[in-house]
């Protein structure tokens, strides 16, 4: 019993970060306006994960860059931190499609 608890405790950080990405986009043409709306909507949720230690959810935001949405800190550092499940929801709400992520 103790070994299984220890094993689970060791795996939890990896399981929690498995859904964290550096960029995401909705599965629709990248030029579609709803892409930017979804990126903005995600930023408003403040659902940022694993930000660098010196940042918090209030000094980070999202921006649409080229073909994907990214988390950017107040001094311009691009960070990982997009949640795949959370981004899927804003794509459904704004574009009525699913999402893809990388990184």
C-alpha positions as CSV (number, residue, x, y, z in Angstrom):
1,X,0.0,0.0,0.0
2,X,2.7,2.5,1.0
3,X,4.7,1.7,-2.2
4,X,1.7,2.4,-4.4
5,X,1.1,5.7,-2.7
6,X,4.8,6.7,-3.1
7,X,4.7,5.6,-6.8
8,X,1.6,7.7,-7.4
9,X,3.1,10.7,-5.6
10,X,6.1,10.5,-7.8
11,X,4.0,10.4,-11.0
12,X,1.6,13.2,-10.1
13,X,3.8,16.1,-11.2
14,X,4.4,14.5,-14.6
15,X,0.7,13.7,-15.1
16,X,-0.2,17.3,-14.2
17,X,2.2,18.8,-16.7
18,X,1.4,16.4,-19.5
19,X,-1.4,18.8,-20.6
20,X,0.7,21.9,-20.7
21,X,1.8,23.3,-24.0
22,X,3.9,26.1,-25.6
23,X,1.4,26.9,-28.3
24,X,-2.2,26.0,-29.3
25,X,-4.6,26.8,-32.1
26,X,-8.1,26.0,-33.2
27,X,-8.6,23.4,-35.9
28,X,-9.8,25.9,-38.5
29,X,-8.0,28.2,-41.0
30,X,-5.4,30.2,-39.1
31,X,-6.5,33.4,-40.8
32,X,-10.0,33.0,-39.3
33,X,-10.9,35.8,-36.9
34,X,-12.2,33.3,-34.3
35,X,-8.6,32.1,-33.8
36,X,-7.7,35.5,-32.2
37,X,-10.9,35.5,-30.2
38,X,-10.2,32.1,-28.8
39,X,-6.6,33.2,-27.9
40,X,-7.9,36.3,-26.2
41,X,-10.6,34.3,-24.4
42,X,-8.0,31.8,-23.1
43,X,-6.0,34.7,-21.7
44,X,-9.0,36.0,-19.8
45,X,-9.4,32.7,-18.0
46,X,-5.8,33.1,-16.6
47,X,-5.4,29.3,-16.8
48,X,-1.6,29.5,-17.1
49,X,0.4,26.5,-16.0
50,X,4.1,26.2,-15.0
51,X,5.0,29.9,-15.4
52,X,8.6,30.7,-14.6
53,X,9.0,31.3,-10.8
54,X,9.2,35.0,-11.0
55,X,5.9,35.4,-12.8
56,X,2.3,34.8,-11.8
57,X,-1.0,34.7,-13.7
58,X,-1.4,38.5,-13.4
59,X,1.8,39.4,-15.2
60,X,1.3,37.0,-18.1
61,X,-1.1,37.2,-21.0
62,X,-1.8,35.5,-24.3
63,X,-1.0,36.7,-27.8
64,X,-1.8,35.4,-31.3
65,X,1.6,35.0,-33.0
66,X,1.6,33.8,-36.6
67,X,-0.4,30.6,-36.5
68,X,-0.8,29.9,-32.8
69,X,-1.6,31.3,-29.4
70,X,1.2,31.7,-26.9
71,X,1.6,32.8,-23.2
72,X,3.8,35.8,-22.9
73,X,5.0,37.5,-19.7
74,X,4.9,41.2,-19.2
75,X,8.5,41.6,-20.3
76,X,8.0,39.6,-23.5
77,X,9.2,36.2,-22.5
78,X,7.3,33.5,-24.3
79,X,6.5,30.7,-21.8
80,X,4.9,27.3,-21.9
81,X,1.7,27.2,-19.9
82,X,-1.3,26.7,-22.1
83,X,-3.6,23.9,-21.0
84,X,-4.7,21.7,-23.8
85,X,-8.1,20.9,-22.3
86,X,-8.8,24.5,-21.4
87,X,-7.8,25.6,-24.9
88,X,-10.1,23.0,-26.4
89,X,-13.0,24.6,-24.5
90,X,-12.3,28.2,-25.9
91,X,-12.0,26.7,-29.4
92,X,-15.4,25.1,-29.0
93,X,-16.9,28.3,-27.5
94,X,-15.4,30.7,-30.1
95,X,-14.9,28.6,-33.3
96,X,-17.1,25.6,-32.8
97,X,-14.1,23.3,-33.5
98,X,-11.5,21.3,-31.6
99,X,-7.9,22.4,-30.9
100,X,-4.3,21.2,-31.4
101,X,-1.3,22.0,-29.4
102,X,2.4,21.4,-29.5
103,X,5.4,21.7,-27.2
